[in-house]
């Protein structure tokens, strides 16, 4: 199973949107996908149509309660997509994991025991805490959403330093495997300038597909649906479909 971690320390860049919709698109294309929600806000969980308050277990129970991971994974309504859900309990994991031996590798060890999935897509919190470190340690490929605005470039520098640190200490194979431009508006000069700067700096690591600002894409999470099922004809759905094609070609 290939583990793709979607991470950026900056909030609001489209991490969860990318996780939900990339998982759905890969599932539509015949892959068996496990979405892993490591964010206590559980937006990836709700974005896939699952009510966190009704769950019998979550990632918290897998990391700290010793509950078998197979008992917590649930199917979703979307073809090929299963979910390892989050819950508010996970907010306490940052503190509770501090005293645990090998705390940064707990997610990696749990995922290594899984069978039956082609790919896991991991959604991270917008911070560099123990949960994000667990995800980066488990990562085979790191996918970084970059919002097309000025401050995104500053956040990118911080992320590069984080990746270097994690590679030195926890995951020697970690690198910025792929970057995807999000919330793009080709009508504005700033979006174009940021896109050009990112492509100039990271070259082939940047996916050709850019995700546009799209009203339907913003609406879909409130219906608990990936954009491919909410409005397949929208520009957002077409963009994530193209991104999934690139991910398959490059990594799967």
LOFI-190939 format. One record per residue: residue in one letter; x, y, z of N, C-alpha, C in turn. Coordinates in pm, whole numbers, padded with zeros to 5 digits, always signed. Example, Ala and Ser with C-alpha at 12.3 -4.5 7.8 and 13.67 -1.06 7.14 Angstrom:
<pts>
A+01319-00569+00780+01230-00450+00780+01320-00330+00780;S+01285-00225+00708+01367-00106+00714+01290+00003+00787;
</pts>
This chain:
<pts>
X+00084-00120+00000+00000+00000+00000+00088+00125+00000;X+00063+00212-00095+00134+00339-00102+00065+00441-00012;X+00143+00510+00071+00086+00610+00161+00119+00750+00111;X+00016+00825+00072+00031+00963+00026-00017+01055+00138;X+00072+01138+00188+00037+01232+00295+00016+01370+00234;X-00098+01432+00264-00129+01566+00217-00108+01661+00333;X-00007+01746+00323+00030+01828+00438+00081+01965+00395;X+00053+02062+00480+00110+02197+00471+00082+02262+00605;X+00185+02320+00667+00165+02381+00798+00070+02500+00794;X+00052+02558+00677-00040+02672+00662-00183+02620+00650;X-00276+02683+00718-00416+02645+00709-00484+02706+00588;X-00597+02648+00549-00678+02705+00444-00623+02695+00303;X-00536+02597+00280-00474+02585+00148-00538+02476+00063;X-00634+02402+00120-00702+02299+00043-00654+02157+00071;X-00596+02134+00189-00550+01998+00223-00666+01900+00226;X-00768+01931+00305-00880+01838+00321-00957+01823+00190;X-00977+01933+00121-01045+01927-00009-00971+01834-00104;X-00839+01842-00102-00758+01756-00188-00767+01610-00145;X-00762+01584-00015-00773+01446+00034-00905+01382-00007;X-01014+01452+00022-01147+01398-00005-01166+01371-00154;X-01130+01468-00236-01160+01457-00378-01060+01370-00453;X-00936+01368-00410-00840+01276-00472-00876+01132-00437;X-00916+01108-00313-00959+00973-00273-01077+00927-00359;X-01176+01014-00376-01295+00979-00453-01261+00952-00599;X-01174+01034-00656-01138+01016-00797-01058+00887-00818;X-00967+00857-00726-00892+00732-00738-00984+00611-00721;X-01080+00623-00630-01178+00516-00612-01260+00494-00737;X-01301+00600-00803-01377+00589-00928-01297+00519-01037;X-01165+00533-01029-01078+00473-01129-01034+00331-01092;X-01102+00272-00996-01079+00130-00966-00977+00102-00859;X-00921+00206-00795-00828+00183-00686-00903+00164-00555;X-00845+00082-00467-00899+00065-00332-00828+00165-00242;X-00903+00262-00190-00844+00378-00124-00885+00382+00024;X-00788+00410+00109-00815+00435+00250-00784+00581+00280;X-00886+00659+00315-00866+00797+00360-00840+00794+00510;X-00733+00859+00553-00695+00861+00695-00702+01005+00744;X-00789+01029+00842-00810+01165+00894-00736+01180+01026;X-00625+01255+01024-00547+01277+01146-00573+01413+01208;X-00670+01486+01157-00702+01619+01209-00819+01609+01307;X-00801+01655+01433-00910+01648+01531-01038+01720+01488;X-01027+01814+01394-01147+01883+01346-01235+01791+01262;X-01180+01681+01215-01253+01575+01145-01323+01625+01018;X-01265+01722+00949-01327+01773+00828-01321+01672+00713;X-01216+01594+00706-01209+01490+00603-01317+01384+00628;X-01339+01353+00755-01443+01256+00792-01580+01304+00749;X-01614+01429+00784-01746+01483+00747-01754+01507+00597;X-01642+01543+00534-01642+01567+00390-01672+01442+00309;X-01649+01326+00370-01683+01198+00305-01818+01146+00350;X-01895+01233+00418-02033+01199+00453-02049+01120+00579;X-01948+01120+00668-01954+01042+00792-01967+01136+00911;X-02063+01107+00998-02085+01185+01120-01996+01130+01230;X-01894+01208+01271-01796+01160+01368-01858+01126+01504;X-01969+01192+01536-02030+01170+01668-02100+01034+01679;X-02119+00966+01567-02189+00837+01569-02095+00717+01560;X-01965+00742+01558-01869+00635+01534-01844+00552+01658;X-01812+00425+01637-01778+00337+01749-01630+00344+01783;X-01552+00406+01698-01409+00421+01722-01350+00516+01620;X-01231+00566+01649-01165+00660+01559-01015+00636+01563;X-00940+00718+01492-00795+00707+01491-00737+00717+01632;X-00804+00793+01717-00759+00804+01857-00750+00665+01922;X-00850+00583+01902-00853+00450+01962-00745+00359+01903;X-00708+00385+01778-00603+00306+01715-00465+00346+01768;X-00444+00476+01785-00313+00525+01829-00291+00508+01978;X-00398+00525+02057-00382+00529+02202-00464+00425+02277;X-00571+00374+02215-00656+00279+02284-00629+00135+02248;X-00530+00115+02159-00492-00021+02118-00605-00096+02050;X-00703-00024+01995-00810-00091+01920-00757-00132+01783;X-00785-00254+01737-00735-00297+01606-00782-00203+01495;X-00693-00170+01406-00724-00073+01301-00838-00122+01212;X-00846-00254+01189-00952-00308+01104-01091-00288+01166;X-01097-00277+01298-01225-00257+01365-01276-00113+01352;X-01186-00022+01321-01220+00121+01318-01246+00169+01174;X-01182+00108+01077-01202+00148+00937-01345+00119+00895;X-01407+00216+00829-01546+00202+00786-01558+00230+00637;X-01659+00170+00571-01683+00202+00430-01749+00340+00418;X-01736+00401+00304-01810+00525+00275-01909+00497+00162;X-01986+00599+00129-02084+00583+00021-02020+00592-00117;X-01890+00620-00122-01825+00649-00250-01742+00530-00297;X-01751+00500-00424-01687+00381-00481-01539+00372-00445;X-01501+00257-00386-01361+00228-00362-01298+00299-00244;X-01375+00378-00169-01317+00460-00063-01362+00412+00075;X-01266+00378+00159-01290+00350+00301-01226+00461+00384;X-01261+00466+00513-01217+00578+00597-01169+00529+00732;X-01052+00580+00774-01007+00571+00912-01037+00707+00973;X-01149+00719+01046-01202+00850+01081-01130+00916+01199;X-01151+01045+01208-01104+01123+01322-01222+01151+01415;X-01190+01208+01530-01293+01255+01624-01230+01359+01713;X-01313+01429+01789-01260+01532+01880-01166+01473+01985;X-01183+01344+02014-01092+01280+02110-00947+01294+02068;X-00926+01304+01938-00790+01309+01887-00716+01436+01931;X-00792+01537+01971-00729+01661+02018-00641+01635+02141;X-00676+01537+02221-00598+01504+02339-00476+01421+02309;X-00468+01368+02186-00357+01279+02152-00223+01351+02153;X-00225+01479+02117-00100+01556+02116-00034+01553+02253;X-00115+01561+02358-00062+01560+02494-00033+01419+02541;X-00126+01328+02514-00113+01191+02565+00001+01114+02499;X+00037+01150+02377+00144+01079+02308+00284+01124+02352;X+00291+01235+02424+00421+01291+02462+00507+01189+02537;X+00445+01113+02625+00521+01020+02709+00527+00879+02653;X+00475+00858+02532+00470+00724+02473+00599+00693+02398;X+00651+00573+02416+00772+00531+02346+00744+00521+02195;X+00839+00569+02115+00827+00566+01967+00697+00632+01922;X+00666+00744+01983+00536+00809+01957+00521+00856+01812;X+00633+00889+01746+00623+00940+01608+00597+00830+01506;X+00611+00704+01546+00597+00595+01449+00471+00512+01468;X+00382+00555+01555+00265+00473+01586+00172+00456+01465;X+00147+00563+01390+00062+00553+01272+00128+00465+01166;X+00256+00481+01144+00328+00400+01046+00314+00252+01079;X+00331+00215+01205+00324+00075+01244+00183+00020+01228;X+00082+00101+01255-00057+00056+01238-00089+00035+01090;X-00045+00124+01006-00075+00113+00862+00000-00003+00798;X+00118-00033+00848+00198-00142+00790+00127-00277+00802;X+00038-00290+00900-00031-00417+00919-00155-00433+00834;X-00186-00333+00751-00309-00336+00671-00289-00409+00538;X-00395-00475+00493-00395-00538+00361-00526-00500+00291;X-00526-00509+00159-00649-00488+00084-00666-00348+00027;X-00568-00260+00047-00577-00125-00008-00460-00099-00102;X-00489-00026-00210-00384+00015-00303-00311+00138-00253;X-00385+00228-00189-00327+00356-00149-00399+00411-00027;X-00323+00473+00063-00379+00548+00175-00352+00696+00150;X-00452+00779+00172-00436+00924+00158-00462+00986+00294;X-00361+01052+00349-00365+01099+00487-00382+01251+00492;X-00486+01295+00561-00510+01438+00582-00446+01479+00715;X-00374+01590+00715-00300+01635+00834-00360+01763+00893;X-00338+01785+01024-00375+01914+01083-00285+02024+01028;X-00330+02150+01036-00247+02262+00988-00146+02308+01093;X-00066+02215+01142+00034+02247+01243+00138+02137+01245;X+00253+02167+01304+00356+02065+01315+00357+02011+01457;X+00263+01920+01484+00255+01854+01613+00285+01706+01595;X+00256+01630+01699+00288+01487+01695+00203+01414+01591;X+00080+01458+01570-00004+01391+01470+00052+01411+01329;X+00095+01532+01298+00156+01557+01167+00288+01482+01153;X+00368+01478+01259+00493+01402+01255+00467+01254+01231;X+00361+01200+01291+00324+01060+01267+00293+01039+01119;X+00220+01133+01060+00185+01121+00918+00310+01129+00830;X+00397+01226+00857+00518+01242+00776+00611+01122+00789;X+00614+01062+00906+00697+00944+00928+00643+00824+00849;X+00511+00819+00832+00448+00708+00758+00446+00730+00608;X+00489+00848+00563+00470+00887+00423+00563+00817+00325;X+00504+00769+00215+00582+00726+00099+00593+00840-00002;X+00487+00920-00012+00484+01035-00101+00421+01152-00026;X+00482+01270-00035+00428+01389+00031+00371+01482-00075;X+00241+01506-00067+00170+01594-00159+00137+01724-00087;X+00184+01835-00140+00170+01964-00072+00081+02057-00153;X-00038+02092-00102-00119+02195-00168-00061+02333-00140;X-00050+02414-00244+00003+02549-00233-00102+02647-00283;X-00153+02730-00194-00252+02829-00234-00184+02940-00314;X-00250+02985-00418-00191+03086-00506-00207+03226-00447;X-00133+03251-00340-00129+03384-00280+00009+03406-00221;X+00040+03531-00188+00176+03569-00148+00224+03490-00026;X+00142+03481+00078+00187+03419+00202+00215+03270+00186;X+00162+03212+00082+00186+03069+00059+00335+03042+00038;X+00405+03136-00023+00547+03117-00049+00627+03118+00081;X+00586+03201+00177+00652+03202+00306+00630+03070+00380;X+00507+03021+00378+00476+02894+00443+00550+02778+00381;X+00576+02788+00251+00645+02682+00180+00789+02667+00231;X+00853+02779+00260+00988+02772+00314+00993+02702+00448;X+00892+02727+00532+00884+02659+00662+00865+02509+00642;X+00783+02473+00545+00756+02331+00520+00881+02258+00472;X+00959+02323+00386+01083+02263+00338+01177+02233+00454;X+01187+02325+00549+01273+02303+00667+01220+02186+00751;X+01089+02177+00763+01028+02066+00839+01058+01932+00773;X+01042+01927+00642+01070+01803+00568+01215+01762+00586;X+01306+01857+00580+01448+01826+00598+01473+01767+00737;X+01408+01824+00838+01426+01776+00975+01372+01634+00993;X+01251+01610+00940+01190+01478+00953+01271+01374+00875;X+01323+01413+00760+01404+01319+00681+01531+01279+00757;X+01590+01373+00827+01714+01345+00901+01690+01254+01022;X+01572+01263+01082+01552+01195+01209+01453+01079+01207;X+01351+01083+01118+01243+00987+01128+01213+00909+01000;X+01229+00973+00883+01190+00909+00757+01290+00947+00648;X+01396+00869+00631+01502+00903+00535+01453+00918+00391;X+01339+00857+00359+01289+00863+00223+01196+00981+00195;X+01174+01067+00294+01078+01176+00279+01133+01287+00189;X+01049+01333+00098+01083+01448+00014+00954+01514-00032;X+00965+01633-00088+00848+01699-00147+00819+01630-00280;X+00740+01523-00274+00717+01439-00392+00633+01510-00496;X+00538+01591-00452+00451+01659-00546+00388+01782-00484;X+00372+01886-00563+00305+02007-00517+00189+02035-00612;X+00075+02076-00556-00041+02109-00638-00088+02249-00604;X-00104+02331-00706-00150+02469-00688-00301+02468-00668;X-00348+02535-00563-00490+02536-00529-00544+02678-00521;X-00677+02688-00524-00746+02816-00513-00691+02917-00613;X-00669+02869-00734-00610+02953-00839-00718+03035-00909;X-00683+03156-00941-00769+03243-01021-00683+03303-01131;X-00692+03244-01248-00603+03285-01358-00629+03427-01404;X-00739+03489-01354-00768+03627-01394-00683+03728-01318;X-00622+03685-01208-00543+03777-01127-00394+03757-01153;X-00322+03868-01154-00178+03862-01178-00106+03790-01065;X-00154+03809-00940-00088+03747-00825-00089+03595-00836;X-00204+03537-00871-00213+03391-00886-00112+03342-00989;X-00102+03411-01098-00010+03370-01204+00135+03383-01159;X+00164+03489-01085+00301+03510-01038+00342+03404-00936;X+00250+03371-00844+00280+03267-00745+00299+03132-00815;X+00212+03101-00910+00224+02975-00984+00359+02967-01057;X+00397+03076-01121+00525+03078-01193+00642+03060-01097;X+00635+03124-00980+00743+03115-00881+00757+02971-00829;X+00643+02907-00798+00647+02770-00746+00701+02675-00853;X+00655+02691-00976+00702+02603-01084+00851+02625-01113;X+00895+02750-01103+01036+02780-01125+01124+02717-01017;X+01076+02719-00894+01156+02669-00781+01156+02517-00772;X+01040+02453-00801+01028+02310-00777+01016+02226-00903;X+01007+02289-01018+01015+02218-01145+00915+02107-01162;X+00965+01988-01196+00880+01874-01228+00801+01821-01110;X+00836+01863-00987+00760+01818-00871+00620+01879-00867;X+00600+01989-00938+00469+02057-00940+00380+01990-01044;X+00262+01947-01000+00167+01887-01094+00121+01989-01197;X+00098+01942-01318+00050+02031-01425-00089+02085-01392;X-00171+02003-01328-00307+02043-01295-00307+02144-01180;X-00379+02253-01198-00401+02350-01090-00550+02348-01054;X-00578+02357-00925-00718+02352-00879-00773+02494-00871;X-00880+02523-00945-00931+02661-00948-01021+02692-00828;X-01040+02820-00803-01148+02860-00712-01279+02824-00780;X-01367+02757-00705-01489+02707-00767-01599+02699-00660;X-01712+02764-00686-01821+02769-00588-01873+02628-00556;X-01889+02546-00657-01942+02411-00635-01847+02327-00550;X-01718+02349-00568-01617+02281-00488-01627+02321-00342;X-01661+02448-00317-01678+02496-00180-01808+02446-00117;X-01909+02423-00199-02039+02378-00148-02039+02229-00110;X-01964+02149-00183-01973+02003-00170-01954+01951-00026;X-01857+02003+00054-01840+01950+00190-01963+01964+00278;X-02044+02068+00256-02163+02085+00339-02268+01978+00310;X-02253+01908+00198-02342+01797+00164-02275+01662+00190;X-02155+01664+00249-02084+01540+00278-02051+01461+00154;X-02016+01532+00047-01995+01465-00081-01870+01516-00151;X-01791+01426-00210-01684+01470-00299-01743+01540-00421;X-01666+01629-00480-01717+01708-00591-01753+01620-00711;X-01685+01508-00729-01714+01419-00842-01857+01367-00838;X-01914+01356-00719-02051+01306-00703-02151+01420-00682;X-02102+01534-00637-02190+01648-00614-02219+01723-00744;X-02115+01747-00823-02133+01814-00952-02017+01775-01043;X-02035+01666-01114-01926+01611-01196-01889+01702-01313;X-01977+01795-01349-01948+01881-01463-01877+02010-01424;X-01858+02033-01295-01796+02157-01249-01647+02159-01282;X-01591+02280-01284-01448+02291-01311-01365+02229-01199;X-01417+02231-01076-01348+02169-00965-01337+02018-00982;X-01448+01956-01025-01448+01811-01047-01354+01774-01161;X-01355+01852-01266-01267+01824-01379-01120+01836-01339;X-01091+01935-01254-00952+01955-01210-00905+01839-01124;X-00986+01795-01029-00945+01683-00944-00938+01552-01022;X-01021+01540-01123-01010+01424-01210-00876+01422-01284;X-00836+01540-01332-00707+01549-01401-00592+01525-01304;X-00603+01576-01181-00498+01553-01081-00486+01405-01049;X-00598+01337-01034-00595+01193-01006-00524+01117-01119;X-00549+01159-01242-00481+01097-01355-00330+01114-01346;X-00287+01233-01307-00142+01257-01291-00084+01174-01176;X-00159+01164-01066-00111+01085-00951-00094+00939-00990;X-00191+00886-01065-00183+00747-01109-00061+00728-01199;X-00044+00818-01293+00068+00807-01387+00203+00818-01316;X+00210+00907-01217+00337+00935-01151+00370+00836-01040;X+00270+00795-00963+00296+00720-00840+00232+00582-00834;X+00127+00558-00911+00056+00431-00899+00067+00345-01025;
</pts>
